[in-house]
Amino acid sequence: MIALTGPAGTFWGRLSPAEQAAFAAAATRSGFAAGEVIVGQGEQTKQVYVVLSGHIKVIAGRPRGTG
């Protein structure tokens, strides 16, 4: 099981201990290389990604023909 914690006021801090345990029990750890695309714009996914270390960059553009 992955240990997930967070300070009060954060997503994790607002979860009850039971919710935290359920989320952690269902979690799978993944690693991504620098510059790797995790989810492409417009792509539908059923996953939730939680960054435990490092950082991510979110880039969003307008659909073609809208601006």
C-alpha positions as CSV (number, residue, x, y, z in Angstrom):
1,M,0.0,0.0,0.0
2,I,1.2,3.5,-0.8
3,A,1.4,6.0,2.1
4,L,-0.4,9.2,1.2
5,T,-0.5,12.1,3.5
6,G,-1.1,15.9,3.2
7,P,-1.4,19.0,5.3
8,A,-4.8,20.4,6.3
9,G,-6.5,22.3,3.5
10,T,-5.0,20.1,0.7
11,F,-6.9,17.4,-1.1
12,W,-5.4,14.7,1.1
13,G,-5.9,16.7,4.3
14,R,-9.6,17.0,3.6
15,L,-10.1,13.3,3.2
16,S,-11.2,11.2,6.2
17,P,-8.8,8.5,7.5
18,A,-11.1,5.9,5.9
19,E,-11.1,7.8,2.6
20,Q,-7.3,8.1,2.7
21,A,-7.0,4.3,3.4
22,A,-9.4,3.4,0.5
23,F,-7.6,5.6,-1.9
24,A,-4.2,4.3,-0.9
25,A,-5.3,0.7,-1.1
26,A,-6.4,1.2,-4.7
27,A,-3.3,3.2,-5.8
28,T,-0.6,2.0,-8.1
29,R,2.8,3.7,-8.2
30,S,4.0,4.8,-11.6
31,G,7.1,6.7,-12.7
32,F,7.4,9.1,-15.7
33,A,10.4,10.4,-17.5
34,A,11.1,14.1,-17.8
35,G,9.1,15.5,-20.7
36,E,6.9,12.5,-21.0
37,V,3.2,13.1,-21.8
38,I,1.0,11.6,-19.1
39,V,-2.4,12.5,-20.6
40,G,-2.9,14.2,-23.9
41,Q,-5.3,17.1,-24.3
42,G,-8.8,15.8,-25.1
43,E,-7.9,12.3,-24.1
44,Q,-10.4,10.7,-21.8
45,T,-9.0,8.7,-18.8
46,K,-10.4,6.9,-15.8
47,Q,-7.3,7.4,-13.8
48,V,-6.4,9.9,-11.1
49,Y,-2.8,11.0,-11.0
50,V,-1.2,12.1,-7.7
51,V,2.2,13.6,-7.7
52,L,4.2,12.3,-4.8
53,S,7.5,13.9,-5.8
54,G,8.8,16.1,-8.5
55,H,6.5,18.4,-10.6
56,I,4.4,18.4,-13.7
57,K,3.6,21.0,-16.3
58,V,0.0,21.3,-17.5
59,I,-0.3,22.7,-21.0
60,A,-3.7,23.4,-22.6
61,G,-4.5,25.0,-26.0
62,R,-7.6,25.9,-27.8
63,P,-9.2,23.5,-30.1
64,R,-8.4,24.2,-33.8
65,G,-10.6,26.8,-35.4
66,T,-11.8,28.4,-32.1
67,G,-9.4,31.3,-31.8
